[in-house]
Amino acid sequence: MTKNLLLVYNANSDFKSKMFDYMHKAISPSSYDCQLCSLTHTNLGQKKEWSEFIESIDANLTVLYKDQFLAQRKEQHFDFPLIIYRENVVLNKDGFETMDLEGLKIFINDLISK
C-alpha cells in the first residue's frame, strides 16, 4: 500500500505571510501558532535534523502551507497544523502542543511502519 504522508503547516505561502511569520517567531516564539513550523524550522530555514529525517523515511511526503491545502479541499474546517496519512487526519493542532522534534520523528516512523 502506498504510504502517502501529508504535512500541512499552519501558515500561508505568500510573501507577506512569510515575513509576518518570520517576525512573529523572532519577537514572540512562544505565541507562534504553528507548532509544526516551530519543530521543523528555525527563522533561517529547515533544521538539519529534520531535513535528514524526511530524506530517510519510506513514504511519499508532501508538505503544504495551509492556503495551498485549503485550495485543494472543499472541507474547510481543520485545526492546523496537520499530519494526514492515507487520507486520514492523524494529528492536528492539539497533538503538537507537547511534542518535540524527536517525538514528531518517532510518531511519523511509527505511523508509516504500520
Phi, psi and omega per residue, in radians:
M1 nan 2.419 -3.133
T2 -1.176 2.354 -3.137
K3 -1.734 1.474 3.113
N4 -1.587 2.061 -3.112
L5 -2.091 2.193 -3.110
L6 -2.117 2.191 3.045
L7 -1.910 2.305 -3.121
V8 -2.182 2.061 3.133
Y9 -1.358 2.604 3.045
N10 -1.538 1.061 -3.127
A11 -2.707 2.729 3.122
N12 -1.746 2.771 -2.984
S13 -1.570 -0.174 -3.088
D14 -1.292 2.752 -3.054
F15 -1.019 -0.773 -3.122
K16 -1.054 -0.767 3.119
S17 -1.131 -0.707 3.127
K18 -1.114 -0.686 3.109
M19 -1.184 -0.726 3.092
F20 -1.074 -0.783 3.130
D21 -1.088 -0.720 3.116
Y22 -1.012 -0.840 -3.134
M23 -1.160 -0.730 -3.137
H24 -1.050 -0.809 -3.134
K25 -1.122 -0.587 -3.129
A26 -1.303 -0.697 -3.048
I27 -1.480 -0.743 -3.059
S28 -2.493 1.223 -3.062
P29 -1.064 -0.538 -3.107
S30 -1.209 -0.349 3.132
S31 -1.791 0.071 3.113
Y32 -1.189 2.341 -2.914
D33 -1.649 0.270 3.067
C34 -2.160 1.615 -3.132
Q35 -1.106 -0.613 3.113
L36 -1.109 -0.738 3.091
C37 -1.052 -0.811 -3.094
S38 -1.121 -0.607 3.131
L39 -1.254 -0.630 -2.954
T40 -1.795 -0.210 -3.064
H41 -2.383 2.684 2.887
T42 -1.836 -3.120 3.072
N43 -1.196 -0.247 -3.129
L44 -1.718 -0.034 3.098
G45 2.390 -2.947 -3.089
Q46 -1.194 2.399 3.104
K47 -1.179 2.441 -3.107
K48 -1.028 -0.749 3.136
E49 -1.030 -0.677 3.120
W50 -1.236 -0.769 3.121
S51 -0.998 -0.807 -3.140
E52 -1.121 -0.694 3.142
F53 -1.109 -0.869 -3.073
I54 -1.194 -0.419 3.044
E55 -1.262 -0.434 -3.024
S56 -1.627 -0.272 -3.033
I57 -1.355 2.647 -3.137
D58 -1.685 1.282 3.129
A59 -2.762 2.727 3.018
N60 -1.476 1.756 -3.040
L61 -1.673 2.301 3.013
T62 -2.196 2.376 3.097
V63 -2.122 2.225 -3.130
L64 -2.262 2.697 2.921
Y65 -1.456 2.789 -3.099
K66 -0.938 -0.803 -3.107
D67 -1.146 -0.620 3.102
Q68 -1.164 -0.730 3.121
F69 -1.122 -0.845 -3.098
L70 -1.141 -0.498 3.103
A71 -1.154 -0.364 -3.126
Q72 -1.702 -0.115 -3.006
R73 -2.116 2.483 3.009
K74 -1.417 -0.656 3.094
E75 -1.214 2.203 -3.051
Q76 -1.988 0.105 -3.027
H77 -1.858 1.538 3.117
F78 -2.250 2.653 3.114
D79 -1.884 1.571 -3.027
F80 -1.302 2.674 0.011
P81 -1.306 2.947 -3.073
L82 -2.359 2.648 2.830
I83 -2.142 2.207 3.126
I84 -2.082 2.239 3.135
Y85 -2.232 2.184 -3.113
R86 0.899 0.784 3.055
E87 1.261 0.183 3.108
N88 -2.051 2.357 3.041
V89 -1.232 2.085 -3.115
V90 -1.930 -0.249 3.089
L91 -2.710 2.314 3.075
N92 -2.226 -2.908 -3.024
K93 -0.844 -0.809 -3.094
D94 -1.043 -0.647 -3.121
G95 -1.211 -0.374 -3.136
F96 -1.512 -0.228 -2.986
E97 -0.911 -0.755 -3.072
T98 -1.985 0.198 -3.063
M99 -1.504 2.504 2.984
D100 -1.920 3.107 -3.070
L101 -1.078 -0.724 3.130
E102 -1.097 -0.718 3.095
G103 -1.106 -0.666 3.097
L104 -1.112 -0.766 3.129
K105 -1.099 -0.746 3.111
I106 -1.111 -0.774 3.120
F107 -0.998 -0.850 -3.121
I108 -1.143 -0.760 3.112
N109 -1.059 -0.751 3.097
D110 -1.104 -0.717 -3.112
L111 -1.082 -0.866 -3.045
I112 -1.408 -0.175 3.109
S113 -1.494 -0.133 -3.122
K114 -1.411 nan nan
